[in-house]
Structures are given as structure tokens and as C-alpha cells.
Amino acid sequence: MTVRNRSFVTLDGLRGIAALAILTRHAPAFFASVAIMIPLSGRTGPAVSVGPFYESYLAVDFFFALSGFVLAHAYGARLGSSLSGLRFMAVRLIRLYPLYVFALLIATLLAVPRALSHGQSGLLETLKNLLPAILFLPAPPVSGDAVLFPFNGPAWSLFFEPLANGCIAIVGFRLRSRTLGAIVGIAGLALAAAVVSGRCGFGSSTFGAIDFGFRWDGFGAGCLRVGFAFFAGILIYRAWQRWQPTLRVPPLLIGAALLGALAADPSEGYRTTYDLVMIFAGFPLLIWLGASSVADGAIGRLFTWLGVASYAMYVLQEPLYLLTVTILTRVFHLDLSNLGLIWGIGFIGLVFALAVAADRAFDRPMRKLLNAALGVRHLPPQFTRLWPRHIL
């Protein structure tokens, strides 16, 4: 198999593992028995759960880097020649938008009753936030601590992804490696300086050194995170093309390493160092090794399914969590304050099953329809033979 047509099943699995880790962060009721609790500095009230994987917020930086790697492979030779920048952006938006809107619909159905309970002002506030959300834009910044996407918090990172894609659509993937390396180096220095000095929003979050970008006062943090990780992913792909590792690391070992990295709970004095080391060295190494790792047989099928469900799990996790909690409390009158881990495992299974169903029954047909309507024929190559299409 040629480099251009090879499969990256291990990377698919890593994406799914990262999505599962961050899912536990956003479903506190189901993982309270194994969660790490973080006290909110300067605020009253109980500590807040971040799930069993303290560093799971770094999954976003892993996603950005992996996206740069995979897009460089899929489009590097075509963007600017057989594929225009506008068509590239159309393909990328079509990839993200259908499931995003599906998740937004669920969130809206849950938000409207709550808004009506607050009278006309609540309804107007909801509508004001809904209009930009439909356009894949952040809500108006009424205050610095307002979240970018109040209907679906994790969608903030999806908003930054097309911004990075737009830069590539303009300059293409034909930057010289030396120039690309300079861009990555400057972006890395800017990111490290902002994190250490507490600028651009970094330092105002009590959940982790780099866990920011989802609020308006951390918009710059989001730009720095995607600006480094996405272009670093492209650079990693070029490095992998030139220096592929001779050692074939078992995919389960690489997956376990990623899960362990996201489960770490470094002491407060070392959290900034840990985050920067993982972003600058740990994740690039895992992606570089994972690209040459061969996942076949049962492991290959498992990693393929994880990859298939990964995006849907990420974008649907918060609306599905709120919907599940609403049903359990209002229909079954269940007390969620003392649930065991079995509920968390069950919720993971539920989200995974619904994610696969949404991918197959909604996302793929909608993408096919939108591609046909826009005349976009240049679709990504098939990276894996275990599922009809790749999850790009």
C-alpha cells in the first residue's frame, strides 16, 4: 500500500479514545464516584467534577494536531491544483455542520422550555444566542465570562477548526517545511509565553493550565491552541513521511499511553509543565508512532468503530447528557446525587451507539446531499476498508 493510500486505523482509534475521555468530563452525574473534584477559587459552593481524566481537556489539542496530520495527508497534494481553496472549505464545513446542527436541535428543544420558565426575557436571550449558533458562530459577548456556544459548550473547538482550515485554504499545503517549522515554532513560543504569564485567558481557569478557549475572555487562548497544534500536525505529517519509525508499536499500547496521558493528575506546581510537554512532545510522538502502527483483526475493527463514532460522540455528548439527565429526573424521578460507575459505563455505551447511528443514518446521507448540491465532487480518499468512509 502506498503512503498516499494507506490506512490510519490506529489514529482513528486514538481519536475515539480521546473523545471518550473528554465525554466523562462533561457528564458529571454519571462519573461522580470516580471523578476528580476541583474547588473553584474565589467562588462559593461545592467543588466541581472534571471526571476521572483530569487532563482530558488536552484531548482538544490532540484533535487539532491530528486534524492537521490527516488533512495534510488527504489534501496536501491536491489543494491549490485539482481542489480549490473554496471547495476545500466547502468540504470541511460539510464535514462538521450536519452533526453540529443535529446536536443544536437537541439542545434547542431542551433550552426553550427553560427559557419560557424565565418569561419573555429568557426567550429573547435564547433566540439571541440561537441565531449565531445556526450560522456556526459564537453567541454575542454579553460579558467576558460568557461561553462562546451556550447551547453546546464543546462546540467552541469546532468553531476554531474552520479558522485553521481557512488559513490552509489561502496558503495551501505547499509551504516549505522550513517556513512551516518557523510558523510552528513562533506559535509554540507564543502559546508557552501566554500560558506561563497567564495572558489571553490562560490562568483564569481552575480546571487546568491550558483548559481555556471556551469563553470570550479566553478567545485568544483558543486561537493559540489551534494555531500551534493544527500546524504542528501538518509538520508531524511531513516528518512522518520522511522518517517513518522502524519500530511498529502495538496499537493498544499507543492507545493506553494516550489514555494514561489524559488520566494524569500532576501536582499543582507541575501542571503547566505537564501540559506544555504533552502538547509540544507527547502528542506529536503518539501521532508519529500511531501513523505507522498497524491495527488489524479485532483491534482494527474496534479502532475503526471508535474512529467512526468519535466526532459524533464529541459534538453530541453535552446535548445527550442534558437530555438523559432530564429524562431520568423528570420522568423517572431518579436521584442523580449518588450514582455508581455502572451508570457512567451505561452512558458511554448509549452515546457510542447513538453516535454510530447518527453517523450512518444522518451524517453520511446529509453530507452526500450537501456535496451534490454544492457540486463538490472531490471527496477525501477512503483511509479504512472496515467502514464505507473515513471520518474526515
Secondary structure as GFF3:
##gff-version 3
##sequence-region A 1 392
A	DSSP	alpha_helix	9	25	.	.	.	ID=ss1
A	DSSP	three_ten_helix	28	30	.	.	.	ID=ss2
A	DSSP	three_ten_helix	32	34	.	.	.	ID=ss3
A	DSSP	beta_strand	37	38	.	.	.	ID=ss4
A	DSSP	beta_strand	48	49	.	.	.	ID=ss5
A	DSSP	three_ten_helix	54	58	.	.	.	ID=ss6
A	DSSP	alpha_helix	59	75	.	.	.	ID=ss7
A	DSSP	alpha_helix	85	116	.	.	.	ID=ss8
A	DSSP	alpha_helix	119	134	.	.	.	ID=ss9
A	DSSP	alpha_helix	155	171	.	.	.	ID=ss10
A	DSSP	alpha_helix	177	197	.	.	.	ID=ss11
A	DSSP	three_ten_helix	216	218	.	.	.	ID=ss12
A	DSSP	alpha_helix	219	242	.	.	.	ID=ss13
A	DSSP	alpha_helix	251	263	.	.	.	ID=ss14
A	DSSP	three_ten_helix	268	270	.	.	.	ID=ss15
A	DSSP	alpha_helix	271	277	.	.	.	ID=ss16
A	DSSP	pi_helix	278	282	.	.	.	ID=ss17
A	DSSP	alpha_helix	283	292	.	.	.	ID=ss18
A	DSSP	alpha_helix	297	326	.	.	.	ID=ss19
A	DSSP	pi_helix	327	331	.	.	.	ID=ss20
A	DSSP	three_ten_helix	336	338	.	.	.	ID=ss21
A	DSSP	alpha_helix	341	358	.	.	.	ID=ss22
A	DSSP	pi_helix	359	363	.	.	.	ID=ss23
A	DSSP	alpha_helix	364	374	.	.	.	ID=ss24
###
